[in-house]
């Protein structure tokens, strides 16, 4: 009798159980854009407020051209409305903040110039000439920042009746938004989403640091997509600016397609194939298939926003190279014990208790932990100044005070950094 493990082997092919590893073709994208379900994530809609006017117009044109193939999960639209005004405020304040930062840098540059001039006894008139040149350059840059900000934002307000984004988005989404889950289904989905977060099952576990049930938001979007795809029995294209590993299969740091688990789950639930694209990729593919011309610079502008979001979302602005650089600098300056504590905390879900720190650092019991994080904060600041991490990068190590004022009860690593630190530790051990 033949071995049962070989039964049916002749009926399977290279991609039968491994469709997630198959590179989509032009024919695949044509099929899904003309006969499938195209579901944009909340971040795609929110980013309309971050693009230039022409990029925004092109992306809205692409979405509108999908007609009834366009479908927005109810959870995605809920997150859009929840985050719309904060997105507006962030985008508006970016120009103001950039202008303020530029003024601060100008003052620092002038102080540096003055200190150097005093040390080398530079003549006063030459010092004044150089200072005037500095101020002129910084002034020009500040003026350009303010001008661009006012030009892009003068017509966009919190008032939905006058917001040009809402004016164009509303007709595009008429009849194309999914219904909310019933209360019973919603509660079950929340429970499943939180279970996946705890078990590190996609999608959504990278949102673990979010408060309450917020970490289950990605799963709610996914569950609603699964239901609609099963109803239509079609392929799905999920368009998202979320580049984290709980959605994407990553190879050597690059997104290669949806996670295999998600591809299999869609198929099991009655849908077809799963495709994923970033907004930039979607715009290029849609323009080619739906036959419309892109304005010059639209793709580049969307890429600009994606690049900023990738820097901020991937481990809170830190990369493996930047974190390794920080560890090397700490070790070089004699603070290798801080590196050991950071790794110790990451292994324990981001928290290092005081007892463990005393043991790692071999401190006497009467040794104070005051100022323990200062070398980490100082050197992280140097990396920001060098442009190796963005200004928005999360903290690496900070003190915890469980009992209020007094000695620190321990130290914590930012939750977004935990997986990156653990990955680096695993590489070192191998």
ABEGO torsion letter per residue (X at the ends): XBBAAABGAAABBAAAAAAAABBBBAAAAAAAAAABBBBBBAAAAAAAAABBAAAAAAAAAAAAAAEAABBBBAAAAAAAAAAAAAAAAAAAAAAAAAAAAAAAAAAAAAAAAAAAAAAAGBBAAAAAAAAAAAAAAAAAAAAAAAAAAAAAAAABBABAAABAAAAAAAAAABGABBBBBBAAAAAAAAAAAAAAAAAGBOBGAAAAABBEAAAAAAAAAAAAAAAAAAAAGBBBBBBBABABAAABBBBGGBBAEBBAAAAAAAAAAGBBBBBBBBAAAAAAAAAAAAGBBBBBGAAAAAAAAAAAAAAAABGGGBBAAAAAAAAAAAAAAGAAAAAAAAAAAAAAGGBBBAAAAAAAAGBBAABBABGAAAAAAAAAAAAAAAGABBAABBBABBBBBAAEBEBBAEBBBBAAAAAAAAAAAAAAAX
